[in-house]
Each structure stands twice: as structure tokens, then as C-alpha cells.
């Protein structure tokens, strides 16, 4: 493309199309729309046709390149994502296999995430109570079961209530901010 511009417009506009390197630089500027209109006397129509053709070709080429690049990156990330998901799932299972199959009731101390694991402190006094009762369960298992219910209700009901209160506080503020922007 640069040779066509050099051959056709070198005599008319030597500042931009005098040699092949200047033509390449000018065509790059055209491609990134960093150019201005120049009066080329009798060659205005030919120059406009060449410019339109060049911009269309380069834009199609760049769009095709962008699509190919995004497609390649998407496929690579899809493969890596599937592998990472399976690897992390396997690591999680291996890490908590002994905890999840625990029958003694101590497993609840490991499973809960940090904001809720402070309820596990309720189990510490019962760690030494491992004698089976008449119903074949230990005191630790019973307390562990009840603590898990406390965590469940705290996590779901109390947090929903806290979120509801926060939204009650935020909604009027947002309402007045929007009204302030309208008027």
C-alpha cells in the first residue's frame, strides 16, 4: 500500500509521500486517524479514494486481528480455567477429606469461615467430653450439632436483617442524591 501511495503522490506531496518510509509513516497516521486534510490540487479525488480504501482495509485487518487475538486468549483461558477448577476442587477435597468424614463433632471447628468461626469457641469446653451417652452420641457431637444450627441461623437470618437495615439507611440517601441531580 505504501508503494502505491509513493508512486502516485510522491511528486504532488513529497513531504508525506516522498519516499517509502515517509509513505509508511503517513499511512500509519491515516490508520490511527492522526491526519488532516491536505490540498493536492488535481489529485484530491484520487487521494481520497486511496485514503478511503486504505482506511477500510486496515480497519478490517485490525478488527480481524483483534477477534483472532481475543478468540485465542479465550480458548487458552477456558482450558486453563477448567484445569484450575478441577485442580482446586481436588485440593479442597484432599484438604478437608478427613474433616468432612469426622464423626466426633470436632470438624465444625475447621469448616466455618473466619467471621463465623468464633462460635466454635463454644465447643472448647466440651472437647474433653468424649464418653458416649445412652443414645450413642457424645456431648461434643450434640453441642457441635447445636452450634452448627446457631451458625446457620446467625449467618442467614441475622445477616439478612443487617443487610435490610443497611438498605433502609442507604435507599433514602440515594433517593435524595438522585433528586438533587435532577433538579
N, C-alpha and C positions, 0 to 999 in steps of 0.2 A: 504494500500500500504506500509505503514511504517513497519507493522508487517512482510510482505513478505521479505522486504529488511533486516530486523533484523534477521529473521530466516535463510535466505540464506547466508548472508555475514557477520554476527557478528564475526565468528571465523577468517575470512580472513582479515577483515579490522575493527578492534574494535574501531579505532579512529573515524570513521564516522558512523558505524553501530553497535556499541557495545550494546546499549540498545535502547528502543523505542524512547526516547527523542532525542538521537543523530541521529537516523534514520530520525525522523521528520525534524530535522534541516537540515540534508543533503539533504533530498528530497525537502525542501523549496529552498535550494540553487540551486538544479538542476532545479527547476521550473523557477526560475528567472535567469537562466544561469550564476550563480555565482559559477562555479566549474571548476576543472581542471582534466585532465586525470590522473588516478592512476593505477599502475600495480597491478592487483590482481591475478597474476600467472595463475593458471588453470581456474579461474572463469572470465576471461576477456570477453569471448563471452556471458556468462550468464548475467554478469553485464551490458554489452552493450545493450542486448535485454531488460532487465528490465528498464534501463535508458530510452531507446527509447520509450518503452511502457508508462512509467510514464510521460515523457515529452509530448507525444501525448495526453494522457488522460487529463492532467492538462491544456494544451493549449486549447483543445476543451471545457473543462469545463469553463475556464476563458473567452473564447470568447462567449460562450453561456450566461454566467453571464453578460458580458458587453452588449450584444444585449438585454437581458431582462431588464437591468437597463436603457439603452437608450430608449427602447420602452416605459417603464413605465413613464419616465420623459417626453418624447414627448407627450404621451397621457394626462398627467397632465397639461402640459403647453398649449396644444391645448384647453382643456376645460377652463382653466383659461384665455387664450387669447381671446376666443370667448366671455366669460362673460365680460372681461375687455373692449373689443371693444364695446359691447352693452352698458355697463355702461358709458363709456366715451362719446359715441355718444349721449346717453340720457342726460348726464350732459351738454354737449355742447349745445344741443337743448334747454334745460331749461335755460341755462345761457343767450343765445342770442335770445331767442324767442321774447322778447319784442323789441330787437334791429332790428331783421330781419323783423318784421312786422311794423316797424315805417314808417309812411307816411310823416313825417315832414322834412326829409332830415338830421336830426342830427345823424342818425345811422352810417353814414360814418365815424364819429369821433371815433367810437368804433371798427369798423370791421377791419381796416387796422393794419397790424403788425408793431412793433416798428420802423424798418428802414424807413417805408413809411408813418407813421402817422404824420410826421412833416408837410406834405402837408395839414393836417386837420387844421392847424393854419390859412389857408386862409378862413376858414368858420367862424372864431370867430367874425369878424366884421359884419357878416350877421345874427347872432343869434337873433338879435332884430327885424329883418325884417320878420315878420310873417303875414303881410297883404296879402290877396290874390290879384293876378293881374287879368286882364281881361281873361287870358287863364286858370284860376282856379288853378294856381300854385303860390307858394310864391317865393320870390327871393332866399331864403335859399335852396329851392328844386332845383332851376335852377343851382345855384352855386355848390350845392352838386353834381349834375349830372356831371357838367363840371370838378370838382375836381376829381371825380372818373375816368373820362376819362384820365385826366392828370396822375393820379397814374398808370392806366393801361399802358399807353404808356411809362411812365418812367420805370416801372417795366419790361416790356417786351423788348422794343427797346433799351433803354439806357443800361440796364444791359447786354443785348446780345452784344452790342457794346463794353462795358467794358471787358467782357469775351473774345471777339475776340481780343482786343488789348493785353490782358494778355497772350493769347495763342501765339500771334505773338512774344511776347518777350521771352516766355519760350521755344518755339519749337527750335530756333537756339541754345540756350544754351544746351538743351538736345541732339541735334544732335552732337554738338562738344564734349560733355561728352561721348557719345557713341563711337564716332570716337577715342577719346583719350583712351578708354578702349580696343578698337580693336587693335590699333597699339601700 
